[in-house]
């Protein structure tokens, strides 16, 4: 849309609950997190990381979840292959929220242009999942190479002591993580030997 609100157009469809998004620093493609629907099961569907490669893409909701699970009500007569699959599955009900490409220079080179994602954590699972920050590393073609935990410890004995919400890269290359459960903001820095949290 234009700055005055006119001329709005639909860019992509089939998105359920996207919170975090950022543009790849090199390709300028849009990546975004998307929270899967509730009450399908405790283990399905996964939250998603999606990539927009062209206008008009449909990411499946409400007909298909996580790229391969038809909805039990709205998926009849539809094929998940008709929709854009996520580039990564981020765990069932993990509440993947804020995300940011790492463009700083403080962390080792392996983190350059990787994606940090805050997973707020599940509320409707018997065994909770998430409550952490993960880092997603990409292949040169923009597909996901791997993802792994980066900041953990918020989930202890199936209870949260913190719940990450968003991430932000500061000018010095350190990373801020907001936590709405503890009412805190953490700064993660790297001195060449170890990561420090404050």
N, C-alpha and C positions, 0 to 999 in steps of 0.2 A: 504494500500500500504506500501511497504518498504520505509525506509528513503531515498533511492536513487531514488524513484519514480517508481520502478519496482513492478511487482506483484499486480497491482491494481485490485480490484474486487468490484462489486456492492453489497452493504450491504442491503439497502432498496430502494424501488421505490415509485413512485407516490407522490413525495414531490414537491410542487410548488415553495415556496420562504421561505426557512428556514434561519433565521438569528441567533437566540439564541439557544444554546444547552448546556447541562451539564449532568454529570453522577450522579445518585443517590448515596449519600455517603455510603449507606449500601448495597443496592442490586447491585450497579454498572450498572443498566439499564440506557440507554440513553433516555433522554427526550428532546424534541425540539419544538420550536414555528414554526408555518407555516402560512404565509399570504394567505388568500383566493383570488380568482380571482376577477377582477374588471368587472363592467358593466353587471353583472347578474341582480342585483337590488340594491337599497340603503340598504336593510335590509338582503341581502344574498350575498354570504355565510359568515359565521363567520370565523374569524381567529381561529387557533387551537393550542392546546397543545397536543403533541403526545408522546407516549412511545414505544420504541423498546424493544420487549421481545425476539425476535429471528431474525436471519439473514433471509433475503428474503421477509420480510413483504412488502406489497404494500398499501400505504396510500390513494389511490384513484385518484389522479390527473392524467390526466385531465378529467376522466370519472365521478367522483363523488366528491362532495364537502361537507365538515363538517360531513361526515359519513352518510348523509341521503338525499342529494340533487343531483340528476342526472344532469350532464351538459346538457344544451339545445342543444348543437351541437355534443358532443362526447359521451354522455351518452346513446344513443340509443342502445338497445339490451344488456345492461349491468345492473347489480344489485349492488346497494351500499353495500349489505350484503357480496359481494365477496371481499371487501377491509377492511383494518384495520380502525376502527372508532377512532376518537380522544378521549383522556381521558377527555378533557374539551373544551368547546366552549368559546372563549374569546371576543365575540362581533363582529358585522359585520364591516369590514374595519377599525379596530382599530389599525392596523399596530403593532402587537405584535412583538417586536424585541428581545433585549437582555434578557437573563434569567439566574438565578443562584440559586442553592440550598444554603440555609443558613446553614453554618457549624460553625458559630461563637458562642460565649457564652455570648455576651453582652445583647442581646435581651432576653425576657422571654422564658422559655422552650417551650411554644406553637409554637414558630417560628423555632425550631430546625428541620432541614431537610425539611422545607417548601421551596417553590419556589417563588422567587421574579421575576416578569416579568415587563419590561418597555413597555408600549403601547404608541407608538409615536403619535397616533391619526389619525383619518380619514382625507382624503383630498377630497374624492368624495361623501360625504354625505351632504345633505342640513342641517341637524342637526348633528353637529360634535359629535364624540364619541371617548373616549380614552384620550390620553394626560395625562397619570397618571402612577403610579406603583401599581400593584396589588400583593397580596400574595395568593398563592395556597397552601392549606394544604391537605395532602394525608392520605389515610387510610393505615393500616399496609400492605395490599396486593398491594400497589402501585397505586390504583385507586384514583381519586380525591374526597376528602371529601367535600371541599368547596373552593370558592375563593371570595375575598373581596378587596375593595380599601385599599391601604396602604398610598400612597402619592398622593394627589390631589391638585387642585387649579390652574392648568395650563390652563384650559379651562374656560374662562369667557365671558359671553354674546356671545357665539358661535364663539369666537375668541381665538386663542392660545396666551398665554404669555410665554409659554415654551413647549418643546416637548421632553420627556424622550426618550433616545436611549438605554442605557445599564445600568447594575447594576454590582457591584463588592463588595465582602465582604473583608474587611481589616483584618489584623491579630488581631487587637484589638476587632473585632466583629462588628464594625460599618459598615455602608453600604454607598457606593458611588453610585450616580446616575448622569449620564452624560445627558446634555441637549444641543442639537445642534441648537436650535432656539435662546436661550438666550446666548449661548456660555459659559455655566457654568457647574461646577461639584459641586454637593451638597453632604455633608457628614451628614448622619443620625446616631445619637447616642442615647443611652438610659442610664439614670442614676439611674434606679430603680423606678423612680416616673413618668417620662414623656419622651416622644421622643423629641429630639431637632434637628433642621435642621440648617445647616450653609452654 
